[in-house]
Amino acid sequence: MKKILFVALNSSWSQSNLAFYYLREVIRDLEFTSTIASFTLKEPLHQVMEDIYARCPDVICMSAYIWNKIYLQSLQRELAKILPQASFVIGGPEAAAFSDAARATVIIGPGEAAFRELAVQGFPPRADLGSIAQLALKELPFPYHPEDLAFLADHLIYYECYRGCPYSCVYCLSSCDKRHEPRFDVSRMQDRDKLHRELSALVALKPRTLKFIDRSFNIQKDLAHEIWNFAIEQDLDFDLHFEIYPDLVEERDIELLARAPEGRIRFEVGIQSTNDAVLRACGRNSDWQKSRATLLALKERTNVRVHADLLVGLPGEDFGSITRSLNELCLCEPAAIQLGMLKILPDTPMREIALERGYLWMDLPPYQILCSDTLDFACLCLLDDFAHLLSLYWNKEEYPRQWHQLLQKHSADHVLQSLRELHKKHELPLHSVSRQKREMIMQSLVEKLLG
């Protein structure tokens, strides 16, 4: 009986790999033994190799992303030397980079049906899968089992209710994903019962956070309400994370979410820019005034923790527009703000736009921009410093009162510039700063700007 080893290379110990749990289940009825082994990028390469070698796998499965691609390339290359009998199956968004890897079959796109076909064939090296009909999300088995509790308790556990995205944001991997694959139709009692069984099974795994990976989770309004109601009514000791599209939030959503206890629901809200013209040029039909009203309603009327994102480097957006977006978003006072740097992801429309506009970006993952036609490298470095300062002084939620007072008299970019100057004065880095030193810097900032 062949031994399959799913090698999950995560960015931190608390993460898990949903894809491998699906793959394990789609071949559960076949004659294989399968194990999921989780590692992190912090572990020495040789140590990971030793662990995998000791398991004597016949098939090694890997999932490649922008944040683990370089490590995985080294790992696969060295494993091929010490395990000459093993074949490799590699999928994920960065799988194409492994097309020349030794004894590797590369799966591009959704992998469940292709992986099952490989298993039926006995995992021949460098198999030609041809055209295999994909399995729809509703056809996939529930990925987890009770025995996974030993490995998943106190971890981030991922779950999905929808594949595809109705929007076409040029910078996103989902921009070319035209699927419309709901897992449930909650108007059907059978589907609603299935949903509740799966949610209860997820609760039994005792996650640290249950993260729904659906793009724009709230496009399915009835499903969203079913799940939010479940989260509100259960006695849970973890939170549930959803990525939502702010313009779709209505009064009835706010009324429902107002019932949620503190620490139960967390929203990731992609604002990206408050410049509507820039958003439209990116294929994102968002209205900042609607988004702003949503952010304020969530803050003032609910206990939902909101993490709001801005994106630096969008086509046509200059430094002034970015800082205006930052200033306007900070006035809404979400719990956390991420000022992210644009990444020119392969297989997205943004790559062609970047080439046409003369962008420069890193050759290696995460493909972060180095300059655009409206932002030079120095501007990006300054904004990246702002991002680190937000992580230190805003996102830890240690100084909400001070921030509120500061923003009554000063713009957010001015406050961040002052913070940056204080760090330079005291020769402090923009990361890994102790609580004591943060307290000292914040006190100095308030004295400087508020007197």
C-alpha positions as CSV (number, residue, x, y, z in Angstrom):
1,M,0.0,0.0,0.0
2,K,1.5,3.3,-1.1
3,K,2.2,5.9,1.5
4,I,1.1,9.5,0.7
5,L,2.6,12.4,2.6
6,F,1.1,15.8,2.4
7,V,3.8,18.3,3.2
8,A,2.2,21.5,4.5
9,L,4.7,24.3,4.7
10,N,3.0,27.1,6.6
11,S,4.1,30.6,7.6
12,S,3.4,29.9,11.3
13,W,2.7,27.0,13.5
14,S,-1.0,28.1,14.1
15,Q,-1.9,27.8,10.4
16,S,-3.3,24.7,8.5
17,N,-3.7,23.7,4.9
18,L,-7.3,23.2,3.8
19,A,-6.3,21.9,0.4
20,F,-4.6,18.8,1.8
21,Y,-7.6,17.9,4.0
22,Y,-9.8,17.9,0.8
23,L,-7.3,15.8,-1.1
24,R,-7.1,13.3,1.7
25,E,-10.8,12.9,1.7
26,V,-11.3,12.5,-2.1
27,I,-9.1,9.4,-2.0
28,R,-10.2,8.0,1.3
29,D,-11.9,5.1,-0.4
30,L,-8.8,4.0,-2.3
31,E,-6.0,1.8,-1.1
32,F,-3.5,4.3,0.3
33,T,-2.3,5.5,3.6
34,S,-2.1,9.2,3.9
35,T,-0.6,11.6,6.5
36,I,-0.4,15.4,6.8
37,A,2.9,16.7,8.1
38,S,3.0,20.4,9.0
39,F,6.1,22.5,9.1
40,T,6.9,26.2,9.1
41,L,9.2,28.5,7.2
42,K,11.2,29.0,10.4
43,E,12.3,25.4,10.6
44,P,15.8,24.5,9.1
45,L,15.6,22.9,5.7
46,H,17.7,19.9,6.8
47,Q,15.5,19.3,9.8
48,V,12.4,19.2,7.6
49,M,14.2,16.8,5.2
50,E,15.1,14.5,8.1
51,D,11.5,14.3,9.2
52,I,10.1,13.6,5.7
53,Y,12.9,11.0,5.0
54,A,12.1,9.1,8.2
55,R,8.5,8.6,7.0
56,C,9.6,6.8,3.8
57,P,6.8,8.3,1.6
58,D,6.1,7.0,-1.9
59,V,4.2,10.1,-2.9
60,I,5.0,13.6,-1.6
61,C,2.4,16.3,-2.1
62,M,3.2,20.0,-1.8
63,S,1.1,23.2,-2.1
64,A,3.0,26.2,-3.5
65,Y,2.2,29.8,-2.6
66,I,4.0,33.1,-2.9
67,W,5.2,33.0,0.7
68,N,6.6,29.4,0.6
69,K,7.6,28.9,-3.1
70,I,11.4,29.6,-2.6
71,Y,11.6,27.2,0.4
72,L,9.6,24.6,-1.3
73,Q,11.8,24.7,-4.4
74,S,14.8,23.9,-2.3
75,L,13.0,21.3,-0.3
76,Q,11.7,19.4,-3.3
77,R,15.0,19.5,-5.1
78,E,16.8,18.0,-2.1
79,L,14.1,15.4,-1.3
80,A,14.3,14.2,-4.9
81,K,18.0,13.3,-4.2
82,I,17.5,11.4,-0.9
83,L,14.2,9.7,-1.8
84,P,14.7,8.5,-5.4
85,Q,11.7,6.2,-5.2
86,A,9.3,9.0,-4.4
87,S,7.1,10.9,-6.8
88,F,5.9,14.4,-6.2
89,V,2.5,16.1,-6.8
90,I,2.6,19.9,-6.6
91,G,-0.4,22.3,-6.7
92,G,-1.3,25.7,-5.5
93,P,-1.1,29.2,-7.1
94,E,2.7,29.0,-7.7
95,A,2.7,25.4,-8.9
96,A,3.7,26.3,-12.5
97,A,7.2,27.2,-11.2
98,F,7.7,23.4,-10.6
99,S,7.1,22.3,-14.1
100,D,10.7,21.1,-14.5
101,A,11.0,19.6,-11.0
102,A,12.3,16.0,-10.9
103,R,9.6,13.3,-10.9
104,A,6.9,15.9,-10.3
105,T,3.3,16.1,-11.6
106,V,2.1,19.7,-11.5
107,I,-1.6,20.4,-11.0
108,I,-2.8,23.9,-12.2
109,G,-6.1,25.2,-10.8
110,P,-8.5,23.2,-8.6
111,G,-6.9,19.9,-7.8
112,E,-9.4,17.6,-6.2
113,A,-10.5,15.8,-9.4
114,A,-7.0,15.7,-10.9
115,F,-5.6,14.3,-7.7
116,R,-8.1,11.5,-7.5
117,E,-7.3,10.6,-11.1
118,L,-3.6,10.5,-10.2
119,A,-4.4,8.2,-7.3
120,V,-6.5,5.9,-9.5
121,Q,-3.5,5.7,-11.9
122,G,-1.2,4.9,-9.0
123,F,0.7,8.2,-9.1
124,P,2.9,7.7,-12.1
125,P,5.7,10.2,-12.2
126,R,5.1,13.3,-14.5
127,A,1.6,12.0,-15.4
128,D,-0.3,13.6,-18.2
129,L,-3.7,14.4,-16.7
130,G,-5.3,15.7,-19.9
131,S,-8.6,17.4,-19.4
132,I,-10.4,16.2,-16.3
133,A,-13.8,17.7,-15.2
134,Q,-13.4,19.6,-12.0
135,L,-15.5,18.7,-9.0
136,A,-17.8,21.5,-7.9
137,L,-17.5,22.7,-4.3
138,K,-20.8,21.2,-3.3
139,E,-19.6,17.8,-4.5
140,L,-16.5,17.8,-2.3
141,P,-16.6,15.9,1.0
142,F,-16.3,17.7,4.3
143,P,-12.6,18.0,4.7
144,Y,-12.2,17.3,8.4
145,H,-12.6,14.3,10.8
146,P,-12.9,14.1,14.6
147,E,-9.4,12.7,14.8
148,D,-8.0,15.9,13.4
149,L,-8.7,17.5,16.8
150,A,-5.2,16.4,18.0
151,F,-3.6,18.4,15.2
152,L,-6.0,21.3,14.7
153,A,-7.0,22.4,18.2
154,D,-5.9,26.0,18.9
155,H,-5.0,26.4,15.2
156,L,-6.4,28.6,12.4
157,I,-9.0,26.3,10.7
158,Y,-10.1,27.2,7.2
159,Y,-13.5,26.6,5.6
160,E,-15.3,27.7,2.5
161,C,-18.8,28.1,1.3
162,Y,-18.3,29.6,-2.2
163,R,-15.7,29.4,-5.0
164,G,-15.4,32.2,-7.5
165,C,-15.8,35.9,-7.2
166,P,-18.3,38.2,-9.0
167,Y,-15.8,41.0,-9.0
168,S,-12.8,41.5,-11.3
169,C,-10.2,43.4,-9.2
170,V,-7.1,43.4,-11.5
171,Y,-4.6,42.8,-8.7
172,C,-6.3,39.7,-7.4
173,L,-5.9,36.0,-8.3
174,S,-9.7,35.7,-8.3
175,S,-10.0,38.3,-11.1
176,C,-10.0,35.5,-13.7
177,D,-12.0,33.1,-11.7
178,K,-15.5,33.1,-13.2
179,R,-16.8,30.2,-11.2
180,H,-20.1,30.4,-9.3
181,E,-19.9,27.5,-6.9
182,P,-21.9,27.8,-3.7
183,R,-21.6,24.8,-1.4
184,F,-25.0,25.3,0.1
185,D,-28.4,26.6,-0.9
186,V,-29.9,27.5,2.5
187,S,-33.4,27.7,1.0
188,R,-33.3,23.9,1.0
189,M,-33.7,22.2,4.3
190,Q,-31.3,19.4,3.3
191,D,-28.5,21.9,2.6
192,R,-29.3,23.9,5.7
193,D,-29.0,20.8,7.9
194,K,-25.7,19.9,6.1
195,L,-24.3,23.3,6.9
196,H,-25.2,23.1,10.5
197,R,-23.6,19.6,10.8
198,E,-20.4,20.9,9.3
199,L,-20.3,24.0,11.5
200,S,-20.9,21.8,14.6
201,A,-18.0,19.5,13.4
202,L,-15.8,22.6,13.1
203,V,-16.7,23.8,16.6
204,A,-15.7,20.3,17.9
205,L,-12.2,20.8,16.5
206,K,-11.6,23.7,19.0
207,P,-10.0,26.2,16.6
208,R,-8.2,29.3,17.6
209,T,-10.0,31.1,14.8
210,L,-12.4,29.7,12.2
211,K,-11.6,31.5,9.0
212,F,-13.9,31.5,6.0
213,I,-11.8,31.9,2.9
214,D,-14.7,33.0,0.6
215,R,-14.0,36.1,-1.4
216,S,-16.6,38.7,-0.5
217,F,-18.4,36.3,1.9
218,N,-21.5,38.5,2.1
219,I,-22.5,38.1,-1.5
220,Q,-24.6,35.2,-0.4
221,K,-26.8,37.2,2.0
222,D,-29.1,34.4,3.3
223,L,-26.1,32.1,3.9
224,A,-24.2,34.8,5.7
225,H,-27.1,35.4,8.0
226,E,-27.5,31.6,8.7
227,I,-23.8,31.4,9.7
228,W,-23.7,34.7,11.6
229,N,-26.8,33.5,13.6
230,F,-25.1,30.2,14.3
231,A,-22.0,32.1,15.6
232,I,-24.1,34.4,17.8
233,E,-26.3,31.7,19.3
234,Q,-23.5,29.2,20.1
235,D,-21.4,29.4,23.3
236,L,-18.0,29.6,21.5
237,D,-14.5,30.3,22.9
238,F,-13.1,31.3,19.5
239,D,-13.8,33.9,16.8
240,L,-15.0,33.6,13.2
241,H,-13.2,35.5,10.5
242,F,-15.0,36.7,7.3
243,E,-13.8,38.8,4.3
244,I,-16.7,41.0,3.4
245,Y,-17.5,43.5,0.6
246,P,-18.5,46.7,2.5
247,D,-20.9,48.1,-0.1
248,L,-23.2,45.1,0.3
249,V,-23.8,45.6,4.0
250,E,-27.4,46.7,4.7
251,E,-29.3,47.8,7.8
252,R,-30.6,44.2,8.4
253,D,-27.0,43.0,8.5
254,I,-26.1,45.6,11.1
255,E,-29.2,44.7,13.2
256,L,-28.2,41.0,13.2
257,L,-24.5,41.7,13.9
258,A,-25.5,44.0,16.8
259,R,-26.4,40.8,18.7
260,A,-23.0,39.3,18.4
261,P,-21.0,39.2,21.7
262,E,-17.6,40.8,21.8
263,G,-14.8,38.7,20.4
264,R,-17.1,36.5,18.4
265,I,-17.0,37.9,14.8
266,R,-14.1,39.5,12.9
267,F,-14.4,41.2,9.5
268,E,-11.6,41.8,7.0
269,V,-12.8,44.7,4.9
270,G,-11.0,45.5,1.6
271,I,-11.1,49.3,1.2
272,Q,-7.9,49.4,-0.9
273,S,-8.5,53.2,-1.7
274,T,-11.0,55.9,-0.9
275,N,-10.5,57.3,-4.4
276,D,-13.5,55.9,-6.4
277,A,-11.9,56.7,-9.7
278,V,-8.8,54.6,-8.9
279,L,-11.0,51.8,-7.7
280,R,-13.1,51.8,-10.9
281,A,-9.9,51.7,-13.0
282,C,-9.0,48.5,-11.0
283,G,-12.3,46.9,-11.8
284,R,-13.5,47.4,-8.2
285,N,-16.9,49.1,-8.3
286,S,-16.9,50.4,-4.7
287,D,-18.3,53.6,-3.3
288,W,-16.2,55.0,-0.5
289,Q,-19.1,56.8,1.1
290,K,-21.1,53.5,1.3
291,S,-18.0,51.8,2.7
292,R,-17.4,54.5,5.2
293,A,-21.0,54.3,6.4
294,T,-20.5,50.5,6.9
295,L,-17.3,51.0,8.9
296,L,-18.9,53.6,11.1
297,A,-22.0,51.5,11.7
298,L,-20.0,48.4,12.5
299,K,-17.9,50.4,15.0
300,E,-20.7,52.3,16.7
301,R,-23.5,49.6,16.7
302,T,-21.8,46.2,16.9
303,N,-18.9,44.4,18.6
304,V,-17.5,43.1,15.3
305,R,-13.8,43.6,15.2
306,V,-12.9,45.2,11.8
307,H,-9.6,44.8,10.0
308,A,-9.5,47.3,7.1
309,D,-7.1,47.1,4.2
310,L,-5.5,49.8,2.0
311,L,-3.3,48.9,-1.0
312,V,-0.4,51.0,-2.1
313,G,0.5,51.2,-5.8
314,L,-2.8,50.9,-7.6
315,P,-2.7,52.2,-11.2
316,G,-2.9,56.0,-11.3
317,E,-2.8,56.5,-7.5
318,D,-0.1,59.0,-6.4
319,F,1.2,59.7,-2.9
320,G,-1.4,62.4,-2.2
321,S,-4.3,60.1,-3.0
322,I,-2.8,57.3,-0.8
323,T,-2.4,59.5,2.2
324,R,-5.9,60.9,1.7
325,S,-7.2,57.4,1.8
326,L,-5.2,56.6,4.9
327,N,-6.4,59.8,6.6
328,E,-10.0,59.1,5.8
329,L,-9.9,55.5,6.8
330,C,-8.2,56.3,10.1
331,L,-11.0,58.7,11.0
332,C,-13.4,55.6,10.9
333,E,-11.2,54.1,13.6
334,P,-11.3,50.4,12.7
335,A,-9.6,48.0,15.1
336,A,-6.8,47.3,12.7
337,I,-5.5,48.8,9.5
338,Q,-3.2,47.2,7.0
339,L,-1.4,49.4,4.6
340,G,-0.3,46.8,2.1
341,M,2.2,47.1,-0.8
342,L,0.8,46.0,-4.2
343,K,2.2,42.7,-5.5
344,I,2.3,42.0,-9.2
345,L,1.0,38.5,-9.1
346,P,1.5,36.2,-12.2
347,D,-1.7,35.4,-14.1
348,T,-3.5,38.5,-13.1
349,P,-4.5,41.5,-15.3
350,M,-2.3,43.7,-13.1
351,R,0.8,42.2,-14.6
352,E,0.0,43.5,-18.1
353,I,-1.0,46.9,-16.6
354,A,2.2,47.1,-14.7
355,L,4.2,46.3,-17.9
356,E,2.4,49.0,-19.8
357,R,2.8,51.6,-17.1
358,G,6.5,50.9,-16.5
359,Y,6.2,49.5,-13.0
360,L,9.2,47.7,-11.5
361,W,8.7,44.9,-9.0
362,M,10.6,42.1,-7.3
363,D,11.4,39.1,-9.5
364,L,11.0,36.7,-6.6
365,P,7.9,36.2,-4.4
366,P,6.1,38.1,-3.1
367,Y,6.6,40.2,-6.3
368,Q,6.2,43.4,-4.4
369,I,6.4,46.6,-6.4
370,L,9.6,48.7,-6.3
371,C,8.1,51.7,-8.1
372,S,5.1,52.7,-10.3
373,D,4.6,55.4,-12.8
374,T,3.2,57.6,-10.0
375,L,5.3,56.4,-7.0
376,D,9.1,56.2,-6.7
377,F,11.0,53.8,-4.4
378,A,11.5,56.5,-1.7
379,C,7.7,57.1,-1.5
380,L,7.1,53.3,-1.2
381,C,9.7,53.0,1.6
382,L,8.0,55.9,3.5
383,L,4.6,54.2,3.2
384,D,6.1,50.9,4.2
385,D,7.4,52.6,7.3
386,F,3.9,53.9,8.0
387,A,2.6,50.3,7.6
388,H,5.0,49.1,10.3
389,L,4.1,52.0,12.6
390,L,0.4,51.1,12.2
391,S,1.2,47.6,13.2
392,L,3.1,48.8,16.3
393,Y,0.8,51.6,17.5
394,W,-2.7,51.0,16.1
395,N,-3.3,47.3,15.4
396,K,-2.3,46.2,18.9
397,E,-5.3,48.3,20.1
398,E,-3.2,49.6,23.1
399,Y,-3.8,53.3,22.4
400,P,-7.3,53.9,21.0
401,R,-8.0,56.9,23.3
402,Q,-4.7,58.6,22.3
403,W,-5.3,58.0,18.6
404,H,-8.8,59.4,18.8
405,Q,-7.5,62.6,20.5
406,L,-4.6,62.9,18.0
407,L,-6.9,62.5,15.0
408,Q,-9.2,65.4,16.2
409,K,-6.3,67.8,15.6
410,H,-3.9,66.1,13.1
411,S,-4.1,64.0,10.0
412,A,-3.1,60.3,10.3
413,D,-0.1,60.7,8.0
414,H,1.2,63.6,10.1
415,V,0.9,61.5,13.2
416,L,2.7,58.6,11.5
417,Q,5.4,60.9,10.3
418,S,5.9,62.2,13.8
419,L,6.1,58.7,15.1
420,R,8.7,57.9,12.5
421,E,10.8,60.9,13.6
422,L,10.6,59.8,17.2
423,H,11.8,56.3,16.3
424,K,14.7,57.8,14.4
425,K,15.5,60.1,17.3
426,H,15.6,57.2,19.8
427,E,17.3,54.9,17.2
428,L,14.4,52.4,17.4
429,P,13.5,49.9,14.7
430,L,10.0,49.8,13.3
431,H,9.4,46.2,14.5
432,S,9.9,44.2,17.6
433,V,9.7,47.1,19.9
434,S,9.0,46.4,23.6
435,R,5.8,47.5,25.3
436,Q,7.8,49.7,27.6
437,K,9.4,51.5,24.7
438,R,6.2,51.9,22.8
439,E,4.7,53.5,25.9
440,M,7.6,56.0,26.0
441,I,7.2,56.8,22.3
442,M,3.4,57.3,22.5
443,Q,3.8,59.5,25.6
444,S,6.3,61.6,23.7
445,L,4.1,61.8,20.7
446,V,1.1,63.0,22.6
447,E,3.2,65.7,24.4
448,K,4.6,66.8,21.0
449,L,1.3,67.0,19.1
450,L,-1.2,67.8,21.8
451,G,0.9,69.7,24.3
